[in-house]
Amino acid sequence: MSSIFSLIQNENMKIYRRFGTWFMIGLLALATLAGALIIKATHKEPENWKAEVASEIKRMEAELSEEKLPKMYKNYLKQQLKINEYRLEHNIKPVAPNTFWGYLVDSADIIALITLFTIIVAAGSVASEFSWGTIKLLLIRPASRTKILLSKYIAALLFALCMLLLLFIFSAVVGAAVFGIENIREPYLAYQNGAVVERSMLFHVVQVYALNCADLVMMATFAFMISAVFRNHSLAIGLATFALFVGPQVTALLAMKFDWAKYLLFANTNLTQYIDGTPLVEGMTMSFSLMMLLVYFVIFNGIAWLIFRKRDIAA
Amino acid sequence: MNPLLQLKNVRKDIGKKTIIHDLSLEVFAGEVFGFLGPNGAGKTTTIRMIVGLMGITSGEVLINGISIQKDFEKAIQHVGAIVENPEMYKFLTGYQNLLHYARMTKGVTKERIDEVVQLVGLEKRIHDKVKTYSLGMRQRLGLAQALLHRPSLLILDEPTNGLDPAGIREIRDYLRKLAKEEGLGIIVSSHLLSEMEMMCDRFAIIQHGRLVGIESVQELSKQAQKVLLTVEPVEQALTVIKNAYPHMNVTPAKQGIEVSLDYEEIPNLNAALVSEHIKVYGIQVLTKSLEERFLEMTGGNEIV
């Protein structure tokens, strides 16, 4: 009986011994560097940040005086207002994109690229074994198909985790090199239990990264399922990326008209909507979204497992 | 002796079509068992069912008495196999490929990997990427991965495919040695019939998903022989033979007379002919080859 750890080790070997994987890592490094240089070139430092914050406070107050605002959005505005007032009181500059922390927070946008890479790896994990013909030698070992599928899934997620860590490290290094680390002690202002609190910026960055991962995990799982069901690499990549780019738009359109749109996958993958913004459909909460994600997660993995376990290997 | 591999009324349906019809056979330790059949006869499907790649519609496959369906992990650990072509991870080196499979079975050490590499003669190229290998080298690597975990049942689909004559002979000798000295049961399928004849102890012929027959190579050579007699005068000789052996199958051929009789009877027939003053110029034994037997059993109208 082979242990799951050796199986994962095998899958890792098959991921990292390939040129494509290192090409992706190179692209990731390039993206962080390019991002930093573009921000450095284009960002204009406001002459007087206090005046800007003050004018923003005025704008928010004006907006709040309107009657018909949705409740969630109103709350959000109120919180931002409090935070801005706190800034003026305590002389804390807003985090600008051309600072170490500002850049790290923005680097979370590059997670979309990691999602794409993870889709490619997850999609290839099962499908490639079929197209290479190696599936036959893989499945005649003392390891159940369940274990093999699980090891592949875990290896794909480990790849995503590894890429996230690399993104964090690349961004930190690039951010420090390009923008300097003078502002490293800057706090993050959050609104909690009716009061503004100062939090560690590192904690905030980790939180932003984590919230951005819902998309990543769900799309990787989706691609993995398609790969296990149809044994076709391109189809799995194509469907998953198509869903990744078109899904949120379609869901947003549906959400404007129908309430049931909140049960769709893409209504729930963007968890940052609960931290800074308004939910897609009124009444949605973080725990609702997490529940929905869990349901989709179980369905995707269940289908992949059921089909892979019973399939006749005739490749 | 308990059979190493036992197929009991194995049947495979795909959709409404039955691909394999109630196949039963046994393979014992220490023998090389040949699997013959025309293309599409169901050889590969049968092999896939034995190693658990395909489900079995009804019937049972037992390896060392353990059901492949009920206890896959336990049954398969005694099996080493190449199913069709030995497809490996081309972007990995030969060694990394072996390491990959070694990790999947408990107790395969680095020393064992080195030992197997030496055995199949790949020492010089084992650290090169598989994509640079020739078909023959891939075949050797395939054999290496099948032998890694010291299986008691070895299943090889076309093991000599892509090897040069020296390589074929080497593999053949090695497989015979594994069967005789280490007591492995080996199943070989090949379309090279003469090859099979030299390698196998017994063979099964499959056609249209049915077992046409199981024969041993020994039996094959003991079977009634065809003997070609070059005699004069032919007419007179025919009468003599008909008198001596009234039930014998006699056919006049271009070069003489063809008769079927047991090996031991040849001198007696000769004596009978000579005593009747028939001139006997030659007695030639026409052994039945596996090829003839194969064509005879499968009807002979299909390509192997």
Interface residues (C-beta under 8 A of the other chain):
Chain A: M1 S2 S6 L7 Q9 N10 M13 K14 R17 R18 F19 W132 G133 T134 K136 L137 L139 I140 R141 P142 A143 S144 K310 D312 I313 A314
Chain B: I14 R48 V51 G52 L53 M54 G55 F72 E73 K74 I76 Q77 V79 A81 I82 V83 E84 N85 P86 E87 M88 Y89 K90 F91 L92 Q96 L99 H100 Y101 R103 M104 T105 K106 Q145
